[in-house]
Amino acid sequence: MERGENKEVEDKVWLATSDGGREEEDHIDGFSDERRVMMMGTEVGLALPDFFGKPQLKESPLLRLSFSSDHTDTWAPSILSSSSSSFPCLSPPLPPSVGLDGVLAEGRLVLDVYRGGGEVLPVFWECVQEQMRGLQYVRLGSEDEGALESALHVLPRLTQLRSLAIRGHRFHDPQGDPLPGLLSSLPDSVSSLSLLVHLDLSFNRLSSLPPCILSLSHLSELLLCHNRLTGLPESLGALASLRRVSLLGNKLVDLPQGVGLLCRLEELDVSFNLLERLPEELGQLQNLQTLELSNNRLRVLPETLGSLRSLRQLVIQSNDLRSVPECLHSLPLLDKLDTRNNPLGRPPTPPPLAHVTPVQERSEIPELHLGLEQHSFQVSPAGCHVFLPGGAELLFPRRCVSLVTQLQWAERRPDRKWVWLEEHDILLSRQLELCPHGATFEKPVEVCIPYRKARKGDVAVRRFDGQSWTTLPTLTRRGSEKHSCRPGGRPARLACCSVLQFSWFVAVSRPFLDSCSVSPEGALLVSQFNPGIKLTFPPECTTVTRTVTLQVLQVALSEVQDLTGDPEASASPLLCLSQTPSIHFLQPIRVQVPLPPGVTGHMVDMSRLHLMHGDPAAHTWTDITSQVSLYVTHIYAVFSITHFSWYWLWYTTHRCVSGVVRKMYQRLKQFRVRFLALQRKSDPEQVLLQCLPSDKAESRLSSLSEQYEGPQPSELCILLEGEQFFAGFERGIDISADRPDCKDGRLSFTFYSHLKNIKEVHVCPTHPQQGTVRGQVSFYRGEVPNDLPEEVASKRKGHDNQWMATLPLRIPNADCDGNISGELNLGDPESGYLTQTNLLSISLRINQEWQNIGISLGISYDQLERIRNQHRDNFGAQVLAMLFHWARGQQGAGPGAVQRLIKALVDSGRRDLAEEVEDIVTLGKRKYEESLKRVGLETPTTSGDPQSS
């Protein structure tokens, strides 16, 4: 599979590994419900009623099926005699107490929910032949060879069939991997199914198209996904009734010319194949609406695609296309053109060496799966494929080291002093540190970092070598099927780069970046963000070869109209153009951009069209409409320039738009955020604080409403990516100052738009008093990110007035539900204390794994059950009771309690909480040592035990 990402295609490919996920398509309405009903019935061992809502057929024999004590996965059906009934009954594979109408009703027979269910088909034919003759819909599994062979002998007799599915991947082995289908051919007699309109043979072993299929003249849908097809016959055009064909995930190198005869075809999917070319006859498909060509090896598209006047969707992402035919932009109905992950506008690259492919080399490299506690590993000259917790992967090729080498890894939370973000960048991952720093490998090592799904843009890996940051060439792909960031989940998205030295790595999202080399012969650069954005370099525009780059930023139409106050205002994407070396071109460069949304060439008012030029050094915008030759086509604007900078096309009634454009540009780098302060319903002294983009606030409140309540979110505030801010509790409310993130009594945050920016803390009244404390939490600005434009930095409050928002809090002056009394304090001054407040803070972040943590702490299973029953309707109270039950038992038990808690958290998969506990006790230990220095009790040879002093 290519490394490009396409959500729709990935969902289809996921069928190969997960039958419990979304089906590619069932085609027959109601089947999903039927299947669920039947599976529920088999699990509980009940007789199923007719799932179509009909009463059980009295004239039909009732099939009674019973298990034998020595049954296996390859049960053979046999007719057994019964003393209590004259009707025949069947031994497994079908479950017990399943009536005939549970699998056969209204012309439908569904057997693919039973392992080996196809073996029953001959017996049904013998027992209820009259009903079988009228069958129109049959589903069979193909994982059992004996059952499949038995079913294929009967199928040709079912001459009324209209839908037939014989699919693999319906069942899974004990390891959870899907079982492949065994179908490799169809008997010629299947051609007698002349009424067949739907045929699904996906997930099987077909290496060629069975000839009998070509005789099915009424066939409308043909699904052959994930087989082993290497070619299709020229006579495929005989299936003139086909409307949908899916050949996803095969090994096709080309398509036959006969595909042009499928005059009724509306959807063709040949993605994830090995296609190197397309036939010119593809342009004859006048009814084609969807064409999927992604993840192939196409270098060029035929010009005849411009004849597909009905085409609505064309997906050509993840190929080797250097250009897109101009004719595609004139298709009248085309509303989706996906060109991602193609080297558009780049010069041809030499073919790769053929003697050894990376896939072959990787398959022979041993694998190493590390646990959360394993931060050190060894690599030998044989190479190694290392899987880190959380989804990261490291691929060491053979002979990358000459001797066995000891290496280390660590994953840390994002920190502004480590993370370098350019304008419009978004942080997508944690920081991955690989040691030893600076050690050089003999061959490049592939480092793959898991990242969160980004908004539309490029994903890049940045490396910090201890002095400066660099952006590395990055490819994206899905991780190995054997490795997932969550147990049983999908493989992580990975950002991969090749390095010769280890250091710090992080993944970021940046605007789409396209580049090409411009020689004296000229060049063409097409944006992968939007193929309608093009730069045309004429011959002799330069005397030296230079590298040019193009970045595109999209702006929301609603924001433009809100800022200008003009309901008809709009703006095209923002173009950021740069070059190396930075000198003027000798001839004008032709730039083509789409007209702003809602504006077309035949209705545009040229007096309202403004071309803005931005100065990246001075951060100013200038209207250059009158200084360039600007003309428009039906959907594009074209102008010429001789030097690179920022260019932006606006359509508005404003006469002077430079100030509006500058404000909009600032918004692209800033985020309008809202602050939340919510109190747990079961314990108001536990407070959740969060800062998140404004469009996510309402959904977040809805998800927390069952456990939390509080004031409405704050009014809108402006924050920058990577900006620091603080939360301070005031007016009678206090928090523990022993937290690592507490500075001068305030909690410290760093805002990242794609992270949670969340903390949960335990608060208490500053002074004992009666009644409710009416306090508040206020949010203040912190450090300003470096290299901000002056007009952006000036919008922040000054040093003496950094307040942003205040939200009220009300807490009763009482202990947590009256259940926890007395001050708990674990640890000692030398190793650091863990207080009751610390335990409360930790408990807020423990989820369903609380019982595993309790068992690791040595609490008996019976005690955990008692805790769960005592607080059956209060999950938070269950966690608190478990932690405090253990903590009370540790008082007076001697040193080591904190380390036992850390180990229990790590063993339960919560290394993040273990690191937080370590930070808390480290802070306490440092404060203790500082106090010894102040009173002069520290000695060079002792740790400063106050007892000995």
Secondary structure as UniProt FT lines:
FT   HELIX           7..13
FT   HELIX           14..16
FT   TURN            19..20
FT   TURN            29..30
FT   HELIX           31..44
FT   TURN            51..52
FT   TURN            58..59
FT   STRAND          64..65
FT   TURN            69..70
FT   TURN            73..74
FT   STRAND          79..80
FT   STRAND          89..90
FT   TURN            92..93
FT   TURN            96..97
FT   HELIX           100..102
FT   STRAND          104..105
FT   TURN            106..107
FT   STRAND          108..110
FT   TURN            112..113
FT   TURN            115..116
FT   HELIX           117..119
FT   HELIX           120..127
FT   HELIX           129..133
FT   STRAND          137..141
FT   HELIX           145..154
FT   HELIX           155..157
FT   TURN            159..160
FT   STRAND          163..167
FT   TURN            174..175
FT   HELIX           188..192
FT   TURN            194..195
FT   STRAND          198..200
FT   HELIX           211..215
FT   TURN            217..218
FT   STRAND          221..223
FT   HELIX           234..238
FT   TURN            240..241
FT   STRAND          244..246
FT   TURN            248..249
FT   HELIX           257..261
FT   TURN            263..264
FT   STRAND          267..269
FT   HELIX           280..284
FT   TURN            286..287
FT   STRAND          290..292
FT   HELIX           303..307
FT   TURN            309..310
FT   STRAND          313..315
FT   HELIX           326..330
FT   TURN            332..333
FT   STRAND          336..338
FT   TURN            344..345
FT   HELIX           358..363
FT   STRAND          367..369
FT   TURN            372..373
FT   STRAND          376..379
FT   TURN            381..382
FT   STRAND          384..387
FT   TURN            389..390
FT   STRAND          393..396
FT   TURN            398..399
FT   STRAND          405..412
FT   TURN            416..418
FT   TURN            423..424
FT   STRAND          426..427
FT   STRAND          431..435
FT   STRAND          440..450
FT   STRAND          458..464
FT   STRAND          469..472
FT   STRAND          475..478
FT   TURN            481..482
FT   TURN            487..488
FT   STRAND          493..502
FT   STRAND          504..510
FT   STRAND          512..519
FT   TURN            520..521
FT   STRAND          522..526
FT   TURN            531..532
FT   STRAND          534..537
FT   TURN            539..540
FT   STRAND          546..553
FT   HELIX           557..564
FT   TURN            567..568
FT   STRAND          570..571
FT   STRAND          574..580
FT   STRAND          589..594
FT   TURN            597..598
FT   TURN            601..603
FT   HELIX           606..608
FT   STRAND          609..615
FT   TURN            616..619
FT   STRAND          620..623
FT   HELIX           625..627
FT   STRAND          631..632
FT   STRAND          636..641
FT   STRAND          646..651
FT   HELIX           658..669
FT   STRAND          670..680
FT   TURN            681..682
FT   STRAND          683..693
FT   HELIX           694..696
FT   HELIX           697..704
FT   TURN            705..707
FT   STRAND          708..709
FT   STRAND          717..720
FT   TURN            721..722
FT   STRAND          724..730
FT   STRAND          733..735
FT   TURN            737..738
FT   TURN            740..741
FT   STRAND          742..743
FT   TURN            744..745
FT   STRAND          746..750
FT   TURN            753..754
FT   STRAND          758..765
FT   STRAND          772..781
FT   HELIX           790..793
FT   TURN            794..795
FT   TURN            799..800
FT   STRAND          803..812
FT   HELIX           816..818
FT   STRAND          825..828
FT   TURN            829..831
FT   STRAND          832..835
FT   HELIX           836..843
FT   TURN            844..845
FT   TURN            848..849
FT   HELIX           850..856
FT   TURN            857..858
FT   HELIX           861..870
FT   TURN            871..873
FT   HELIX           875..890
FT   TURN            891..892
FT   HELIX           897..907
FT   TURN            908..909
FT   HELIX           911..935
FT   TURN            940..941
FT   TURN            946..948
//
